[in-house]
């Protein structure tokens, strides 16, 4: 019987070593982002330590926790983040500044630009390391957990609203469970769900400048669904595990 437990196993050809540094970085990033979004933006200092700290330590040679495979995956992820994030940022600027002629006075959130680089970096690294199916499962679980905690902390004084908002996280967990059993069907459902969310949440407003929060929703809700869906649609090309 295949499912999330198998998808959360080691990388193909061997067991994935759990990295204490990776766990600490993930916790710092998650805590910092959640506290920054619900309490005070100053807490993003914690997220910055989790996002950039380990790589800075590696660059200075003070942290040697990656083998050649992990290092190459990180390099590929950085290149993909540069391409996708840079193109995403340029499209955003063009859409919002259409009809003007000013390269300096552009109105868009620095947090959105940061997400545009970090999200594709994470996707590329996970896919390079674990392959499409395992990466899709982990991406769905990670973003499902993010939205669950975000809605709990953001509505802690309003239990009914909290319950309704937390329903957004359920598709992530359900489809993560399905991805190990019926990957292609799950991929189709993810793409359809992404299209539904795009229309339901009026995400087109992200490109008109009317609602900046819509851009964050695209990067943290819509993009993970589309990426995981497309990855699972190609899962038939991966060898089946015994």
C-alpha positions in Angstrom: 0.0 0.0 0.0 1.5 3.3 -1.1 0.7 6.7 0.4 2.2 9.6 2.2 4.4 7.4 4.4 6.2 6.0 1.4 6.5 9.4 -0.3 8.0 10.8 2.9 10.8 8.2 2.7 14.3 8.6 1.5 15.4 9.7 -1.9 15.6 7.2 -4.7 18.6 4.9 -4.2 19.1 5.4 -0.5 17.8 6.9 2.7 17.6 10.7 3.0 19.7 11.9 5.9 17.7 14.2 8.2 19.5 17.5 8.5 19.4 19.2 11.9 20.3 22.5 10.1 17.4 22.0 7.7 14.9 21.4 10.5 16.1 24.4 12.4 16.0 26.6 9.3 12.5 25.5 8.5 11.3 26.1 12.0 12.9 29.6 12.1 11.4 30.5 8.7 7.9 29.3 9.5 7.8 30.9 13.0 9.2 34.2 11.7 6.8 34.4 8.8 3.8 33.5 10.9 4.7 36.0 13.7 5.5 38.7 11.1 2.1 38.2 9.4 0.1 38.1 12.6 2.0 40.0 15.3 4.8 42.3 14.1 6.9 42.5 10.9 10.0 42.8 13.1 9.7 39.0 13.6 10.8 38.6 10.0 14.3 38.8 11.5 13.7 35.3 12.7 12.6 34.2 9.2 15.7 35.9 7.7 17.9 33.9 10.0 16.3 30.6 8.8 16.2 31.6 5.1 19.7 33.1 4.6 21.6 32.0 7.7 22.6 28.4 6.7 23.6 29.4 3.2 25.7 32.3 4.5 27.5 29.9 6.9 28.1 27.5 4.0 29.6 30.2 1.9 32.0 31.2 4.6 32.9 27.5 5.1 31.7 27.4 8.7 29.0 24.9 7.9 29.7 21.7 6.0 26.5 19.7 6.1 25.9 19.0 2.4 27.3 16.3 0.2 27.9 16.8 -3.6 24.3 15.9 -4.5 22.8 18.4 -2.1 25.2 21.1 -3.2 24.3 20.6 -6.9 20.6 20.6 -6.1 21.0 23.9 -4.2 22.9 25.4 -7.2 20.2 24.3 -9.6 17.5 25.6 -7.3 19.3 29.0 -7.1 19.4 29.2 -10.8 15.8 28.3 -11.2 14.8 30.8 -8.5 16.8 33.5 -10.4 15.0 32.7 -13.7 11.5 32.3 -12.3 11.7 35.0 -9.7 13.3 37.5 -12.0 10.8 36.9 -14.7 7.9 37.0 -12.2 9.1 40.3 -10.8 9.5 41.8 -14.3 6.0 40.7 -15.3 4.6 42.2 -12.1 6.3 45.6 -12.8 5.2 45.6 -16.4 1.6 44.9 -15.4 1.4 47.5 -12.7 3.4 50.2 -14.5 1.8 49.8 -18.0 1.4 53.2 -19.6 4.0 55.0 -17.5 7.7 55.8 -18.2 9.4 55.6 -14.8 11.9 53.0 -13.7 12.3 54.3 -10.2 8.8 55.0 -8.8 7.4 51.5 -8.8 4.8 50.4 -6.3 5.0 46.8 -5.3 5.8 44.9 -2.1 9.4 43.8 -1.3 7.9 40.8 0.5 6.2 39.7 -2.8 9.6 40.0 -4.6 11.2 37.9 -1.9 8.6 35.2 -2.2 9.0 35.2 -6.0 12.5 34.1 -5.5 12.1 31.8 -2.5 9.1 29.8 -3.7 10.7 28.6 -7.0 14.0 28.0 -5.1 12.3 25.6 -2.7 10.3 23.8 -5.4 13.4 23.3 -7.6 15.5 22.1 -4.6 12.9 19.6 -3.4 12.2 18.3 -6.9 16.0 17.9 -7.6 16.5 16.0 -4.4 13.4 13.8 -4.1 11.9 13.6 -7.6 8.5 14.9 -8.7 6.2 12.7 -6.7 7.8 13.0 -3.3 8.4 16.7 -3.8 4.8 17.3 -4.8 3.6 15.5 -1.6 6.0 17.5 0.6 5.1 20.8 -1.0 1.4 20.1 -0.4 2.0 19.1 3.2 4.2 22.2 3.9 1.8 24.7 2.4 -1.2 23.0 3.9 0.5 23.3 7.3 1.4 26.9 6.6 -2.2 27.9 5.8 -3.5 26.0 8.7 -1.2 27.7 11.2 -1.7 31.1 9.5 -5.5 31.0 9.8 -5.4 29.7 13.4 -3.1 32.5 14.5 -4.9 35.2 12.4 -8.3 34.2 13.8 -7.5 33.1 17.3 -10.1 35.4 18.9 -12.8 34.3 16.4 -13.3 30.5 16.6 -16.0 30.3 14.0 -14.0 32.4 11.5 -11.0 30.3 12.3 -12.8 27.1 11.5 -14.0 28.4 8.1 -10.6 29.8 7.1 -8.9 26.6 8.1 -10.9 24.7 5.4 -8.6 26.3 2.8 -5.8 24.0 4.2 -7.8 20.8 3.8 -7.3 20.3 0.0 -3.6 20.4 0.5 -3.6 17.5 3.1 -6.2 15.5 1.2 -4.4 15.8 -2.1 -1.0 15.0 -0.5 -2.5 11.7 0.7 -3.9 11.0 -2.7 -0.7 11.8 -4.5 1.0 8.6 -3.4 -1.9 6.4 -4.6 -3.2 8.1 -7.8 -0.6 10.6 -8.9 -2.1 11.5 -12.3 -5.6 11.8 -11.1 -4.3 14.0 -8.2 -2.4 16.1 -10.7 -5.6 16.8 -12.7 -7.5 17.6 -9.6 -4.8 20.0 -8.4 -4.8 21.9 -11.7 -8.6 22.1 -11.7 -8.6 23.3 -8.1 -6.0 25.9 -8.9 -8.2 27.2 -11.7 -11.2 27.3 -9.4 -9.2 29.3 -6.7 -7.9 31.7 -9.4 -11.5 32.6 -10.3 -13.1 32.3 -6.8 -10.5 34.5 -5.1 -10.3 37.1 -8.0 -6.5 36.6 -8.3 -6.4 38.7 -11.5 -6.5 41.7 -9.1 -2.9 40.9 -8.2 -1.8 42.2 -11.6 -4.0 45.3 -11.5 -2.6 46.7 -8.2 -6.1 46.7 -6.6 -5.2 44.2 -4.0 -1.6 43.4 -3.1 -2.6 40.6 -0.9 -3.8 38.7 -3.9 -0.2 38.4 -5.2 0.8 36.7 -1.9 -2.1 34.3 -2.3 -1.0 33.4 -5.8 2.6 32.6 -4.6 1.6 30.7 -1.5 -1.7 29.0 -2.6 -2.1 29.0 -6.4 1.5 28.4 -7.5 2.1 25.4 -5.1 -1.1 23.8 -6.4 -0.2 24.2 -10.1 3.4 23.1 -9.6 2.4 20.0 -7.6 -0.3 19.2 -10.2 2.0 19.5 -13.2 4.7 17.5 -11.4 2.3 14.7 -10.7 1.0 14.6 -14.2 4.5 13.6 -15.3 4.8 11.0 -12.5 4.2 8.1 -15.0 7.7 8.6 -16.3 9.2 7.8 -12.9 9.9 4.2 -12.0 7.5 2.6 -9.7 8.8 1.5 -6.3 8.4 -2.0 -5.0 
